Amino acid sequence: MTETTLPFNDLERVYETLAETLDALPEAQERLFLAQLALALAHRVGDAERVTAAIDEARRGVEDNASG
């Protein structure tokens, strides 16, 4: 299977949309929204291994930012 990536401009647009959406939600709903988004994206990816790898990558990114 070929890896697909977004061009930087598209990735930046997605980030902006995500940030704006999170800013508009009450803090109590942010975790639920992110979980629903992750599941919706996983459904579209259609490959559990790729989704699990992305979850691991995101976790490492959060852990790395927290430590330093």
Sequence and secondary structure as in RCSB ss.txt:
>XXXX:A:sequence
MTETTLPFNDLERVYETLAETLDALPEAQERLFLAQLALALAHRVGDAERVTAAIDEARRGVEDNASG
>XXXX:A:secstr
       HHHHHHHHHHHHHHHHHS HHHHHHHHHHHHHHHHHHH  HHHHHHHHHHHHHHHHHHHH 
